[in-house]
Amino acid sequence: MSTPMTTYSFRLYVVGQTPRSASAASNLRGLCDTYLPGCHEIEVIDAAARPDLAEEERILATPTVIRVAPLPKFRVIGDLSDQGRVARFLGLPGVDTASPEGPER
């Protein structure tokens, strides 16, 4: 009997429908398809439309992705184009997860 896969949940904070926002969303989807096929959820949040959520998560710059689950939380700011680096900083399985910043507190 196989053990169930852990579902990874991400929130991507962007501002508007800009090329930078679209690029970050595309890069995150590609990253998840590569490292977490079939066991991830992505929620894209427009920080301008939902300032309450952005404030709650202390979003100071966009795009920002937060790994919400499994805990601990990790975050990466930027367009997410360097898949290896982003995967490492988000603590994805199968990657060296040593992050100089450590988990979010």
PAZAPA-4460 file (N, C-alpha, C; in steps of 0.05 Angstrom, whole numbers, plus 32768, in hexadecimal, padded with zeros to 4 digits):
% residues 105
    n_x    n_y    n_z   ca_x   ca_y   ca_z    c_x    c_y    c_z   seq   type   mol
   8011   7FE8   8000   8000   8000   8000   8012   8019   8000     1      M     A
   800D   802C   7FEE   801D   8044   7FED   8013   8059   8000     2      S     A
   8025   806A   8009   801D   8080   801B   8013   8097   800A     3      T     A
   8000   80A6   8014   7FF5   80BC   8005   800B   80D2   8002     4      P     A
   800A   80DF   7FEA   801D   80F5   7FE5   8015   810E   7FF5     5      M     A
   8028   811D   7FFE   8023   8137   800B   801B   814B   7FF5     6      T     A
   8006   815A   7FFB   7FFE   816F   7FE8   800B   8189   7FF1     7      T     A
   8018   8195   7FDE   8025   81AF   7FE3   8012   81C5   7FDA     8      Y     A
   8010   81D9   7FEB   7FFE   81EF   7FE5   800E   8209   7FE4     9      S     A
   8009   8219   7FCF   8018   8232   7FCB   8004   8249   7FC7    10      F     A
   800C   8261   7FD1   7FFE   827A   7FCB   8012   828B   7FBC    11      R     A
   800A   8294   7FA5   801B   82A6   7F95   800D   82C2   7F95    12      L     A
   801B   82D5   7FA1   8011   82F1   7FA2   801D   8300   7F8A    13      Y     A
   800B   830C   7F7B   8013   831D   7F64   8003   8337   7F66    14      V     A
   8009   834A   7F54   7FF9   8362   7F52   7FF1   8365   7F35    15      V     A
   7FD7   8361   7F30   7FCC   8365   7F15   7FD4   834F   7F02    16      G     A
   7FCA   8352   7EE9   7FD0   833F   7ED3   7FE7   8349   7EC2    17      Q     A
   7FFE   834B   7ECE   8016   8355   7EC0   8026   833E   7EB5    18      T     A
   8038   8343   7EA2   804A   832E   7E98   805A   8321   7EAF    19      P     A
   8063   8332   7EC2   8073   8327   7ED8   8062   8314   7EE9    20      R     A
   8048   831B   7EEE   8036   830A   7EFD   8031   82F0   7EEE    21      S     A
   802C   82F2   7ED4   8027   82DA   7EC4   8040   82C8   7EC3    22      A     A
   8057   82D4   7EC1   8070   82C4   7EC1   8074   82B5   7EDB    23      S     A
   806F   82C3   7EF2   8072   82B6   7F0C   805F   829E   7F0E    24      A     A
   8046   82A2   7F06   8032   828D   7F08   8039   8275   7EF6    25      A     A
   8043   827B   7EDE   804B   8266   7ECB   8064   8257   7ED6    26      S     A
   8077   8266   7EE2   808F   8259   7EED   8087   8248   7F05    27      N     A
   8075   8250   7F16   806D   8240   7F2D   805E   8227   7F24    28      L     A
   804D   822A   7F10   803F   8212   7F05   8053   81FE   7EFA    29      R     A
   8066   8208   7EEB   807B   81F6   7EDF   808B   81E9   7EF5    30      G     A
   8093   81F7   7F09   80A2   81ED   7F20   8092   81D6   7F2E    31      L     A
   8079   81DC   7F33   8068   81C8   7F40   8064   81AF   7F2F    32      C     A
   8060   81B3   7F15   805C   819C   7F03   8076   818B   7F02    33      D     A
   808D   8198   7F05   80A6   8189   7F05   80AC   817A   7F1F    34      T     A
   80A9   8188   7F35   80B1   817D   7F4F   809A   8170   7F5F    35      Y     A
   8081   8179   7F59   806A   816F   7F69   8053   8167   7F56    36      L     A
   8058   8156   7F42   8042   8150   7F30   802A   8143   7F3E    37      P     A
   8013   8150   7F3B   7FFA   8145   7F45   7FF6   8148   7F63    38      G     A
   8008   8156   7F71   8004   8159   7F8E   800A   8176   7F97    39      C     A
   7FFE   8189   7F88   8002   81A5   7F8F   7FE9   81B5   7F89    40      H     A
   7FE6   81CB   7F98   7FD1   81DF   7F94   7FDE   81FA   7F93    41      E     A
   7FD4   820B   7F80   7FDF   8226   7F7E   7FC7   8239   7F7E    42      I     A
   7FC9   824D   7F90   7FB5   8262   7F92   7FC3   827C   7F8A    43      E     A
   7FB9   8289   7F75   7FC5   82A3   7F6D   7FB4   82B9   7F79    44      V     A
   7FC0   82CB   7F87   7FB2   82E1   7F95   7FBD   82FB   7F8B    45      I     A
   7FAB   830C   7F81   7FB2   8328   7F79   7FB3   8339   7F92    46      D     A
   7FCB   8341   7F9A   7FCE   8350   7FB3   7FBF   836B   7FB3    47      A     A
   7FBC   8376   7F9B   7FAD   838F   7F99   7F8F   838B   7F9E    48      A     A
   7F85   8374   7F95   7F69   836E   7F99   7F63   8363   7FB5    49      A     A
   7F77   8357   7FC1   7F73   834B   7FDC   7F89   8355   7FEF    50      R     A
   7F89   836F   7FF4   7F9E   837A   8006   7F9E   836E   8022    51      P     A
   7F86   8365   802A   7F84   8359   8045   7F95   8340   8047    52      D     A
   7F94   832F   8032   7FA4   8316   8032   7FC2   831D   8030    53      L     A
   7FC8   8330   801F   7FE4   8338   801C   7FF0   8343   8036    54      A     A
   7FE0   8353   8044   7FE9   835E   805E   7FEC   8348   8072    55      E     A
   7FDA   8335   8073   7FDB   831F   8086   7FF4   830E   8082    56      E     A
   7FFC   830B   8069   8015   82FB   8063   802E   830D   8062    57      E     A
   802B   8327   8067   8041   833A   8067   8050   833A   804C    58      R     A
   8040   833C   8037   804B   833D   801C   8055   8359   8017    59      I     A
   806F   835C   8012   807B   8376   800D   8082   837A   7FF0    60      L     A
   8085   8365   7FE1   808C   8366   7FC5   807E   8350   7FB6    61      A     A
   8079   8354   7F9D   806D   833F   7F8C   807E   833B   7F73    62      T     A
   807D   8324   7F67   806F   830C   7F71   807D   82FF   7F89    63      P     A
   806D   82F4   7F9B   8076   82E5   7FB1   8067   82CB   7FB3    64      T     A
   8074   82B4   7FB5   8067   829B   7FB9   806D   8291   7FD5    65      V     A
   8058   8287   7FE2   805A   827C   7FFD   8052   825E   7FFC    66      I     A
   8063   824D   8006   805B   8231   8009   804B   8230   8023    67      R     A
   8031   822C   8020   801F   822C   8037   801F   8211   8045    68      V     A
   8020   81FB   8036   8020   81E0   8041   8031   81CF   8030    69      A     A
   803F   81BC   803B   803F   81B6   8058   8051   81CB   8067    70      P     A
   804C   81CD   8080   805C   81DF   8091   8078   81D4   8093    71      L     A
   808C   81E4   8098   808B   8201   809C   8087   8210   8082    72      P     A
   807E   8229   8085   807A   823B   806E   8096   8244   8064    73      K     A
   8097   8247   8049   80AF   8252   803C   80A4   8267   8028    74      F     A
   80B4   827B   8022   80AC   828E   800E   80C3   8296   7FFC    75      R     A
   80BD   829C   7FE3   80D0   82A5   7FCF   80C4   82BE   7FC1    76      V     A
   80D5   82D2   7FBE   80CC   82EB   7FB0   80DA   82EC   7F95    77      I     A
   80CB   82F2   7F80   80D7   82F5   7F66   80C7   82E6   7F51    78      G     A
   80D2   82E5   7F38   80C3   82D9   7F22   80C4   82BA   7F21    79      D     A
   80D4   82AE   7F34   80D5   8291   7F37   80E1   8283   7F1F    80      L     A
   80F2   8291   7F0F   80FC   8286   7EF7   8113   8271   7EFB    81      S     A
   8121   8273   7F12   8137   8260   7F18   812B   8248   7F27    82      D     A
   8121   8234   7F18   8112   821E   7F24   8121   8210   7F3A    83      Q     A
   813A   820A   7F36   814A   81FC   7F4A   814C   820B   7F64    84      G     A
   8152   8224   7F62   8154   8235   7F79   8139   8238   7F88    85      R     A
   8124   823D   7F79   8109   8240   7F84   8101   8226   7F92    86      V     A
   8105   820F   7F85   80FE   81F6   7F90   810D   81F1   7FAB    87      A     A
   8126   81F9   7FAB   8136   81F6   7FC4   812B   8207   7FDA    88      R     A
   8125   8221   7FD4   811C   8234   7FE8   80FF   822D   7FF2    89      F     A
   80EF   8220   7FE1   80D5   8218   7FE9   80D4   81FC   7FF7    90      L     A
   80EC   81F0   7FF9   80EE   81D6   8007   80DF   81BF   7FF9    91      G     A
   80E1   81BE   7FDF   80D3   81AA   7FD0   80E2   818F   7FD2    92      L     A
   80D4   8179   7FD1   80E0   815F   7FD3   80F3   8159   7FBC    93      P     A
   8109   814A   7FC1   811B   8143   7FAC   8130   8159   7FA6    94      G     A
   8130   816E   7FB6   8143   8184   7FB1   8151   8189   7FCC    95      V     A
   816A   8192   7FCB   8178   8199   7FE3   8169   81B1   7FF0    96      D     A
   815D   81AC   8007   814B   81C0   8013   8158   81D3   8026    97      T     A
   8172   81D3   8027   8180   81E6   8039   817C   8202   802F    98      A     A
   816D   8212   803E   8167   822E   8036   8176   8241   8048    99      S     A
   8186   8253   803D   8194   8266   804F   8181   8276   8060   100      P     A
   8169   827B   8056   8156   828C   8065   8148   827B   807A   101      E     A
   8147   8261   8077   8138   8250   8089   811A   8252   8086   102      G     A
   810B   8244   8096   80EE   8245   8094   80E4   8260   809E   103      P     A
   80CC   8266   8094   80BF   827F   809C   80B5   827B   80B8   104      E     A
   80B6   828F   80C8   80AD   828D   80E4   8093   829B   80E7   105      R     A
***
